[in-house]
Amino acid sequence: MGKLDKKVAVITGAASGIGRATAIRFAGEGAAVVIADLNREGGEAAVRDCRENGGSAVFQLADVSSEEDIKGAVDRAVKEFGRLDIIYNNAGLGGAVGPLEKTSAENWDRSFSILLRAVFLGIKHATPEMRKQGGGSIISTASIAGIRGAAGLHAYCAAKAGVISLSRSAAIELAKDKIRVNCICPGLIATPLTYNRIPGGEQTATQLFAAFQPWPRAGRPEDIAAMALFLASDDSEFVSGQAMVVDGAVTSGMVGGNLPQAQSGTSILDDEWSGPSFQMKRPS
Ligand SMILES: NC(=O)c1ccc[n+]([C@@H]2O[C@H](COP(=O)([O-])OP(=O)(O)OC[C@H]3O[C@@H](n4cnc5c(N)ncnc54)[C@H](O)[C@@H]3O)[C@@H](O)[C@H]2O)c1
């Protein structure tokens, strides 16, 4: 028996990366999935992957910056599979990047319409259908960029912080309807979103990410899909309003613990006691 038997899910941005891996995982656990994305070719390939993994899936062409398209994805789930239990608001992009002074208000607004407004609209249109079923699980992809800053990613960081905040306020409002609202904060995950901009592509990106974070490998879309499955399933029945960080410990601190160690491989913290500073001798 699968963890999502008889459940119906809408996943936005499921033609690629995290959304696609999650759709395949959900399908393998018995869910019927609506793959909602701008990318028809990738979306149809994801449908085939889901079916090969044992589940039902359909593709719905949708631009998450359109309220009509988001409602259309929810309606498609009900029309095709009879109900809606899970929505994963995941579609995303880098959006407005670069220095603040060079960021246009238009690109700022476009970023917010895809990264934050679409999450609000997903919650808004999924709620009435979930209420009819006596509950449901709403999941959104935030980011560690929503809890830490990143120069040049101002709109992205601010929008992802908004996703975390919105998940909390919606969780409070919808708890009485047994609708849980959580988000996931991925760290550096090797997907086309990250590696298509890096010279050397996927191979270089996975090496860079592995070196940058304490866990000695790059994050994979499947790492996020596993958390999404937990949040979608009844295993997380008492979990709501949370931002689940899945990041190979990158937000926990620096690789190697201290700068000299990271630079030379020798630590200044390998003795047993660090005494008062006036008694300390600087290592030569
Ligand atoms: N990859 C990472 O390191 C990382 C880290 C933190 C958060 N995230 C977030 O994870 C989510 C998924 O990203 P990914 O890394 O899998 O990237 P990806 O590019 O592989 O997948 C994103 C998907 O969203 C779709 N999409 C983009 N704009 C859309 C729109 N307007 N309407 C409908 N679909 C649209 C794309 O077509 C694509 O299929 C995003 O919200 C992203 O911000 C990614």
Ligand as a Chemical Component Dictionary entry (heavy atoms), coordinates in Angstrom:
data_LIG
# 
_chem_comp.id                   LIG 
_chem_comp.type                 NON-POLYMER 
_chem_comp.pdbx_formal_charge   0 
_chem_comp.three_letter_code    LIG 
# 
loop_
_chem_comp_atom.comp_id 
_chem_comp_atom.atom_id 
_chem_comp_atom.alt_atom_id 
_chem_comp_atom.type_symbol 
_chem_comp_atom.charge 
_chem_comp_atom.model_Cartn_x 
_chem_comp_atom.model_Cartn_y 
_chem_comp_atom.model_Cartn_z 
_chem_comp_atom.pdbx_ordinal 
LIG N1  N1  N 0  17.312 24.248 -7.178  1  
LIG C1  C1  C 0  17.570 24.860 -6.042  2  
LIG O1  O1  O 0  18.713 24.917 -5.553  3  
LIG C2  C2  C 0  16.445 25.514 -5.282  4  
LIG C3  C3  C 0  16.705 25.976 -3.985  5  
LIG C4  C4  C 0  15.702 26.574 -3.267  6  
LIG C5  C5  C 0  14.442 26.713 -3.813  7  
LIG N2  N2  N 1  14.197 26.272 -5.078  8  
LIG C6  C6  C 0  12.839 26.434 -5.606  9  
LIG O2  O2  O 0  12.375 25.169 -6.016  10 
LIG C7  C7  C 0  11.335 25.340 -6.971  11 
LIG C8  C8  C 0  11.585 24.409 -8.143  12 
LIG O3  O3  O 0  12.781 24.809 -8.806  13 
LIG P1  P1  P 0  13.768 23.783 -9.492  14 
LIG O4  O4  O 0  15.088 23.976 -8.856  15 
LIG O5  O5  O -1 13.185 22.432 -9.546  16 
LIG O6  O6  O 0  13.887 24.447 -10.961 17 
LIG P2  P2  P 0  13.456 23.928 -12.402 18 
LIG O7  O7  O 0  13.720 25.058 -13.323 19 
LIG O8  O8  O 0  14.062 22.619 -12.673 20 
LIG O9  O9  O 0  11.869 23.734 -12.250 21 
LIG C9  C9  C 0  11.003 24.835 -12.130 22 
LIG C10 C10 C 0  9.751  24.570 -12.946 23 
LIG O10 O10 O 0  8.881  25.707 -12.799 24 
LIG C11 C11 C 0  8.316  25.975 -14.072 25 
LIG N3  N3  N 0  7.874  27.362 -14.151 26 
LIG C12 C12 C 0  8.635  28.486 -14.127 27 
LIG N4  N4  N 0  7.863  29.564 -14.260 28 
LIG C13 C13 C 0  6.571  29.111 -14.367 29 
LIG C14 C14 C 0  5.326  29.748 -14.530 30 
LIG N5  N5  N 0  5.204  31.088 -14.619 31 
LIG N6  N6  N 0  4.202  28.986 -14.586 32 
LIG C15 C15 C 0  4.303  27.635 -14.525 33 
LIG N7  N7  N 0  5.462  26.984 -14.385 34 
LIG C16 C16 C 0  6.581  27.714 -14.306 35 
LIG C17 C17 C 0  9.427  25.667 -15.059 36 
LIG O11 O11 O 0  8.935  25.459 -16.376 37 
LIG C18 C18 C 0  10.031 24.415 -14.456 38 
LIG O12 O12 O 0  9.409  23.250 -14.938 39 
LIG C19 C19 C 0  11.326 26.828 -7.314  40 
LIG O13 O13 O 0  10.300 27.468 -6.593  41 
LIG C20 C20 C 0  12.675 27.306 -6.825  42 
LIG O14 O14 O 0  12.666 28.673 -6.512  43 
LIG C21 C21 C 0  15.173 25.670 -5.829  44 
# 
loop_
_chem_comp_bond.comp_id 
_chem_comp_bond.atom_id_1 
_chem_comp_bond.atom_id_2 
_chem_comp_bond.value_order 
_chem_comp_bond.pdbx_ordinal 
LIG N1  C1  SING 1  
LIG C1  O1  DOUB 2  
LIG C1  C2  SING 3  
LIG C2  C3  SING 4  
LIG C2  C21 DOUB 5  
LIG C3  C4  DOUB 6  
LIG C4  C5  SING 7  
LIG C5  N2  DOUB 8  
LIG N2  C6  SING 9  
LIG N2  C21 SING 10 
LIG C6  O2  SING 11 
LIG C6  C20 SING 12 
LIG O2  C7  SING 13 
LIG C7  C8  SING 14 
LIG C7  C19 SING 15 
LIG C8  O3  SING 16 
LIG O3  P1  SING 17 
LIG P1  O4  DOUB 18 
LIG P1  O5  SING 19 
LIG P1  O6  SING 20 
LIG O6  P2  SING 21 
LIG P2  O7  DOUB 22 
LIG P2  O8  SING 23 
LIG P2  O9  SING 24 
LIG O9  C9  SING 25 
LIG C9  C10 SING 26 
LIG C10 O10 SING 27 
LIG C10 C18 SING 28 
LIG O10 C11 SING 29 
LIG C11 N3  SING 30 
LIG C11 C17 SING 31 
LIG N3  C12 SING 32 
LIG N3  C16 SING 33 
LIG C12 N4  DOUB 34 
LIG N4  C13 SING 35 
LIG C13 C14 SING 36 
LIG C13 C16 DOUB 37 
LIG C14 N5  SING 38 
LIG C14 N6  DOUB 39 
LIG N6  C15 SING 40 
LIG C15 N7  DOUB 41 
LIG N7  C16 SING 42 
LIG C17 O11 SING 43 
LIG C17 C18 SING 44 
LIG C18 O12 SING 45 
LIG C19 O13 SING 46 
LIG C19 C20 SING 47 
LIG C20 O14 SING 48 
# 
